[in-house]
Amino acid sequence: MPNAEQKQKIAAGQGFIAALDQSGGSTPKALRLYGVDESSYGTDEEMFDLIHQMRARIATAPAFTGDKVIGAILFEKTMDRDIAGKPAAQFLWEERGVVPFLKIDKGLEEEKDGVQLMKPIPGLSELLTRAAEKGIFGTKERSVIHAANPAGIAANVAQQFELGAQVLEHGLVPILEPEININASDKLEAEALLRDEILKRLDALPGTSDVMLKLTLPEQPNHYKPLVDHPRVLKVVALSGGYTREEANTRLAQNTGMVASFSRALTEGLSDSQSDGEFNETLGAAIRSIHAASVAG
């Protein structure tokens, strides 16, 4: 069963979820944006050491607390490491008051019918069992929609809910993330198809199964309000999807009940070369602005 105190924090907390879950494929870009280029590491392990240092610096910053950050999504290698001498998930909850989640998807298949489904996840049951033992509250799993193709979107949503059912069986809460590419030429039409497909699946869920949704910020404000209000939805969070922090915040503030779950938009402006004072000031300003947009609705 999900931790009741953590569930209440997510359902009622006035804040947002930080996405600190860059995986192997996206880590080099995240490090470059942080001012660390490929010449700084020679192996994958050295690369993951450096990204963990960045994540630990964020998680231990004075502004990174449950007052404004209600949750954080971790990469598996982060879950398996310590932050400030404690296992990462334990540190986040016990020291920061931040609910820990785990990214479980292993990347995307090739595009078909206008979507990219998730690749198979080897050892999923073992991973979910280990996550629960480590104090993880929920999971996040991402697939992508590139076009308003009804068959593709139906398959995408079906896969998300099938995986979500496995997560629920392990006592964890899934964040289902069928992202819509912000550059899709028919983004508005894709959003209509996606909302309707998700509603059908939500209506079929057992009364004891609660899920979360992570969605691209919509073209029309409050387009996803029926999902926000659905009794089976614990929270709807928004991904920045390539928008700048300023634009993402502006769009988010127009959507009642949605809160942020930003990755790149959260870390925008942070640099390895900054002093602790500069780093903490920059991160603090980002957290305040994203929090304000998250609670504006």
C-alpha positions in Angstrom: 0.0 0.0 0.0 1.3 3.5 -0.7 2.5 5.5 2.2 -0.6 7.4 3.5 1.3 10.5 4.6 3.1 10.7 1.3 -0.2 10.2 -0.6 -1.7 13.1 1.3 1.3 15.2 0.5 0.9 14.6 -3.2 -2.9 15.0 -3.2 -3.1 18.2 -1.2 0.5 19.6 -1.2 0.9 23.1 -2.5 4.0 22.5 -4.7 5.5 20.8 -7.7 7.4 17.6 -8.5 11.1 18.0 -9.6 12.2 15.6 -12.4 15.8 14.6 -11.5 15.6 11.5 -13.7 17.8 12.0 -16.7 18.9 8.6 -17.9 21.9 7.3 -19.9 20.7 8.8 -23.2 19.9 12.3 -21.8 22.6 12.6 -19.2 25.4 14.0 -21.5 23.0 16.9 -22.6 22.0 17.6 -19.0 25.7 17.7 -18.0 26.5 20.0 -21.0 23.8 22.4 -19.9 25.3 22.3 -16.4 28.7 23.3 -17.9 30.3 19.8 -17.8 31.3 18.6 -21.3 32.3 15.1 -22.5 36.0 15.8 -21.9 35.3 15.7 -18.1 34.5 12.0 -18.1 35.8 8.9 -19.9 33.3 6.2 -18.9 29.6 5.9 -18.2 30.3 5.4 -14.5 32.3 8.7 -14.4 29.4 10.4 -16.2 26.9 9.0 -13.7 29.1 10.1 -10.8 29.0 13.7 -12.2 25.2 13.8 -12.7 24.7 12.4 -9.2 26.9 15.2 -7.8 24.6 17.6 -9.6 21.4 16.0 -8.3 22.8 15.8 -4.8 23.7 19.5 -4.9 20.1 20.3 -5.9 18.5 18.0 -3.3 20.6 19.4 -0.5 20.1 23.1 -1.4 18.3 25.1 1.2 15.3 25.8 -1.1 14.8 22.2 -2.1 12.3 21.2 0.6 8.7 20.0 0.9 7.4 23.5 1.4 7.5 24.0 -2.4 8.8 20.7 -3.8 6.3 18.0 -2.9 8.0 15.2 -4.9 11.1 14.3 -6.9 11.5 11.7 -9.7 14.8 9.7 -9.5 16.8 7.7 -12.0 17.5 4.1 -10.9 21.2 4.8 -10.3 20.2 7.7 -8.1 17.8 5.6 -6.1 20.7 3.1 -5.5 23.1 5.8 -4.2 23.3 8.0 -1.1 22.7 11.7 -0.7 24.3 13.3 2.4 25.0 9.9 3.9 21.5 8.4 3.5 19.9 6.3 0.7 18.4 8.8 -1.8 14.7 8.1 -1.3 15.1 8.0 2.5 17.0 11.3 2.5 14.4 13.1 0.3 11.5 12.1 2.6 13.1 12.1 6.0 15.3 15.2 5.6 13.5 17.2 3.0 9.9 16.2 3.2 9.9 15.4 -0.5 8.1 12.3 -1.8 10.4 10.1 -3.9 9.4 8.6 -7.3 11.4 6.3 -9.7 11.7 6.5 -13.5 11.2 3.0 -14.7 11.0 3.2 -18.5 14.0 2.1 -20.6 13.6 4.3 -23.6 11.4 4.4 -26.7 10.7 2.2 -29.7 10.9 3.5 -33.2 7.9 5.7 -34.3 4.9 3.8 -35.6 1.4 5.3 -36.2 2.6 8.7 -35.0 3.8 7.5 -31.6 6.8 6.0 -29.8 5.8 3.3 -27.4 8.0 2.3 -24.5 10.6 -0.4 -25.0 10.2 -3.6 -22.9 11.4 -3.3 -19.3 13.5 -6.3 -18.3 13.3 -7.3 -14.6 10.4 -5.0 -14.0 8.9 -6.9 -11.1 12.2 -7.1 -9.3 12.8 -3.4 -9.9 9.4 -2.5 -8.5 9.9 -4.7 -5.4 13.3 -3.1 -4.8 11.8 0.3 -5.2 9.1 -0.3 -2.7 11.7 -1.7 -0.2 13.8 1.5 -0.7 10.9 3.8 0.2 9.8 4.8 -3.3 6.2 6.0 -3.4 5.6 5.8 -7.1 7.0 5.4 -10.6 7.1 7.4 -13.8 7.0 6.0 -17.3 7.3 8.0 -20.6 6.1 7.4 -24.1 5.7 10.0 -26.9 3.0 11.1 -29.3 4.1 12.9 -32.5 0.8 13.1 -34.4 -3.0 13.0 -34.0 -3.2 9.4 -35.1 -6.2 7.7 -33.3 -4.8 4.2 -33.5 -1.4 5.3 -32.3 -2.7 7.3 -29.4 -5.0 4.5 -28.4 -2.0 2.0 -28.4 0.1 4.5 -26.5 -2.5 5.0 -23.7 -3.2 1.3 -23.5 0.4 0.5 -22.9 0.6 3.2 -20.2 -2.3 1.8 -18.3 -1.1 -1.8 -18.7 2.2 -0.9 -17.2 0.4 1.2 -14.6 -1.5 -1.8 -13.5 1.7 -3.7 -12.8 3.0 -0.8 -10.8 -0.2 -0.7 -8.7 0.2 -4.4 -8.0 3.4 -3.6 -6.2 1.8 -1.0 -4.0 3.2 1.9 -5.9 1.5 4.8 -7.6 2.2 5.2 -11.3 2.8 8.5 -13.1 1.6 7.7 -16.6 3.4 10.0 -19.1 2.1 9.9 -22.7 4.0 13.1 -23.7 2.8 15.0 -26.8 5.7 16.5 -28.8 5.3 20.3 -28.5 6.3 20.6 -32.2 3.6 18.4 -33.5 1.7 20.2 -36.3 -1.6 18.8 -35.0 -0.9 19.1 -31.3 -4.4 20.5 -30.6 -6.1 17.5 -32.2 -3.7 15.1 -30.5 -4.6 16.6 -27.2 -8.3 16.0 -27.8 -7.7 12.3 -28.7 -5.4 11.8 -25.8 -7.8 13.2 -23.2 -10.7 11.1 -24.4 -8.6 7.9 -24.5 -7.3 8.5 -20.9 -10.8 9.2 -19.7 -12.0 5.9 -21.1 -9.2 4.1 -19.3 -9.7 5.9 -16.0 -13.4 5.1 -16.0 -12.6 1.4 -16.2 -10.1 1.4 -13.3 -11.1 -0.3 -10.0 -12.3 2.1 -7.3 -9.2 1.4 -5.2 -6.6 2.2 -8.0 -5.3 5.8 -8.1 -2.9 7.0 -10.8 -1.1 10.2 -11.6 -0.7 11.7 -15.1 2.2 13.7 -16.5 1.1 15.6 -19.6 2.4 18.2 -22.1 1.1 21.6 -21.4 -2.0 22.0 -23.6 -2.8 24.6 -26.2 -6.1 25.4 -24.6 -6.1 26.2 -20.9 -7.9 23.7 -18.7 -8.1 21.2 -21.6 -7.2 18.5 -19.1 -9.5 19.7 -16.3 -11.7 16.5 -16.6 -8.6 14.5 -15.8 -7.7 16.7 -12.9 -11.2 16.2 -11.5 -11.4 12.5 -12.1 -11.7 10.5 -8.8 -9.1 8.0 -9.9 -6.5 10.7 -10.5 -4.3 11.6 -7.5 -2.5 14.5 -9.4 -2.0 15.8 -12.9 1.5 17.2 -13.4 2.9 19.0 -16.4 6.2 18.5 -18.3 8.0 21.4 -19.7 8.7 19.5 -23.0 11.3 21.9 -24.4 9.5 25.1 -23.5 11.7 27.7 -21.6 10.9 28.0 -17.9 9.2 31.3 -18.5 6.9 30.0 -21.2 6.2 26.7 -19.3 5.4 28.7 -16.2 3.1 31.0 -18.1 1.2 28.1 -19.7 1.0 26.2 -16.4 -0.5 29.1 -14.5 -3.5 29.0 -16.9 -4.3 25.4 -16.0 -6.3 25.0 -12.8 -5.2 22.0 -10.7 -2.1 21.1 -12.7 1.3 21.4 -11.1 4.8 21.3 -12.6 7.1 18.3 -13.0 9.9 20.1 -14.8 13.4 18.8 -15.5 15.4 21.0 -17.9 13.2 24.0 -17.0 14.1 23.5 -13.3 17.8 23.3 -13.8 18.0 26.1 -16.4 20.7 28.5 -15.3 22.5 26.2 -12.9 26.2 25.6 -13.5 28.9 23.4 -12.0 31.2 26.5 -11.8 28.8 28.5 -9.6 29.7 29.0 -6.0 27.3 27.5 -3.5 25.8 30.9 -2.9 25.2 31.5 -6.6 23.9 28.0 -7.2 21.5 28.2 -4.2 20.3 31.6 -5.3 19.6 30.5 -8.9 17.9 27.3 -7.8 15.9 29.1 -5.2 14.6 31.6 -7.8 13.7 28.8 -10.1 11.8 26.9 -7.4 9.9 30.0 -6.3 8.8 30.7 -9.9 7.8 27.2 -10.7 5.9 26.9 -7.4 4.1 30.1 -8.1 2.9 28.9 -11.5 1.9 25.5 -9.9 -0.4 27.1 -7.3 -1.7 29.9 -9.5 -4.7 28.0 -10.7 
